[in-house]
Structure formats: C-alpha cells, structure tokens
Amino acid sequence: MVKKRKLYLYGTIVLTIFLVTACSCLRPKDDALCKGSEANPNGCPSVWVEVRPAFFPQSPGDHTYVKFLEGNGQWQSFHCFGHCNGGKELQDTKSYTVDDNEKIVQYMADQTPCKWPEDYYLIIGVCHQLANRGLFYTQKTVKNARMYNWTSFVYDTYGSRFEPLKEYD
C-alpha cells in the first residue's frame, strides 16, 4: 500500500512538472493564428482534435486542441491552453456535423464556465480534458493522445470537479 502511494505521488509530481513546463511554452501569442481557410471538397462541416508534441519535438506527451471546419472551408481552432495550429488530426476524433454546432464547440472549448481560468490549469485538468469538453456532444475523446492515460487517471475525462470549483463542471 505504501509503495502504491509513493508511486502515485512520484508519478503525479513528474506529470505536474511536465505539464507546467509544457503549458508555459505553448500559449500562442496571436489568436489570429487560430483561424483560416482550406479546401473542403465534400462541403460537410466537421470537428476534430489535433495534436502536436508538447514543449519539444521528442516530448512524451501531446498538446491537444479542437478544430472546427465549416462547410465553406473556413476553420477555427480553440487552443485549449496552448497552440492552436501546426498539429495533425488525432485518430478517432473527427465527426461530421452542421455549421451551427461551431457555437457549441466554441462554448465548450473556449468559454467560461466550460473553459476554466488559466489559474486553475493543473487543478481542474489540462488540454486533454478541455479538448474532451469541446468534443462533448460528439461523444468522442482524445484517448489516443500521448500521456492521456495519465491525465485521465488524475483528472478524469472532462476534468476534476470539486468544491469550491464546482462552477466549472
């Protein structure tokens, strides 16, 4: 029992140090990078999560962010406490939807109370949990992102919610 607690404590410390370091370097300077246009040959709006290595190219974990492509080829991504572009599509997260659902995705991934304040990063969750919130209505998760097993163990699927931070549930 004592060994399990020590292992859990050391694992949590290592994960926390990794995530704090990664978070401090990921935040984009310009939100204009989070919008653009691209060809959308089938004309169907879609939402998915993209991943990129957290902090440095050989990082053991992925930073995740949500991307929404409208039927007309305009896209917007929601940075989830880090970069909002430059990644690749995460397997098993894409869903076809309708243009009106962009507002739902934006609310869940980028607006309070669904997106908790940056001061509560590592208390409620990390980018994985926030990206899961953005995908909430699709019933998909970022389970294939590297380090997700650790973050979901510590924070659950959508982030830990306890008093007095229940308002971010």
Secondary structure as the mmCIF struct_conf table of DSSP 4:
data_model
#
loop_
_struct_conf.conf_type_id
_struct_conf.id
_struct_conf.beg_label_comp_id
_struct_conf.beg_label_asym_id
_struct_conf.beg_label_seq_id
_struct_conf.end_label_comp_id
_struct_conf.end_label_asym_id
_struct_conf.end_label_seq_id
HELX_RH_AL_P HELX_RH_AL_P1 VAL A 2 LEU A 26
BEND BEND1 LYS A 29 LYS A 29
HELX_RH_3T_P HELX_RH_3T_P1 ASP A 31 CYS A 34
STRN STRN1 LYS A 35 SER A 37
TURN_TY1_P TURN_TY1_P1 PRO A 41 ASN A 42
STRN STRN2 SER A 46 PRO A 53
BEND BEND2 ALA A 54 PHE A 56
TURN_TY1_P TURN_TY1_P2 PRO A 57 GLN A 58
BEND BEND3 PRO A 60 GLY A 61
STRN STRN3 ASP A 62 LEU A 69
TURN_TY1_P TURN_TY1_P3 GLY A 71 ASN A 72
BEND BEND4 GLY A 73 GLY A 73
STRN STRN4 GLN A 74 PHE A 78
TURN_TY1_P TURN_TY1_P4 CYS A 80 PHE A 81
BEND BEND5 GLY A 82 GLY A 82
BEND BEND6 ASN A 85 GLY A 86
STRN STRN5 LYS A 88 GLU A 89
HELX_LH_PP_P HELX_LH_PP_P1 LEU A 90 LEU A 90
TURN_TY1_P TURN_TY1_P5 GLN A 91 ASP A 92
STRN STRN6 SER A 95 TYR A 96
TURN_TY1_P TURN_TY1_P6 ASP A 99 ASP A 100
HELX_RH_AL_P HELX_RH_AL_P2 ASN A 101 ASP A 110
BEND BEND7 GLN A 111 GLN A 111
TURN_TY1_P TURN_TY1_P7 THR A 112 CYS A 114
BEND BEND8 LYS A 115 LYS A 115
HELX_RH_3T_P HELX_RH_3T_P2 GLU A 118 TYR A 120
STRN STRN7 TYR A 121 TYR A 121
TURN_TY1_P TURN_TY1_P8 LEU A 122 ILE A 124
STRN STRN8 GLY A 125 GLY A 125
HELX_RH_AL_P HELX_RH_AL_P3 CYS A 127 GLY A 134
TURN_TY1_P TURN_TY1_P9 LEU A 135 LEU A 135
HELX_RH_3T_P HELX_RH_3T_P3 PHE A 136 THR A 138
TURN_TY1_P TURN_TY1_P10 GLN A 139 GLN A 139
TURN_TY1_P TURN_TY1_P11 LYS A 143 ASN A 144
BEND BEND9 ALA A 145 ALA A 145
TURN_TY1_P TURN_TY1_P12 ARG A 146 MET A 147
HELX_RH_AL_P HELX_RH_AL_P4 TYR A 148 TYR A 155
TURN_TY1_P TURN_TY1_P13 ASP A 156 TYR A 158
TURN_TY1_P TURN_TY1_P14 GLU A 163 PRO A 164
HELX_RH_3T_P HELX_RH_3T_P4 LYS A 166 TYR A 168
#
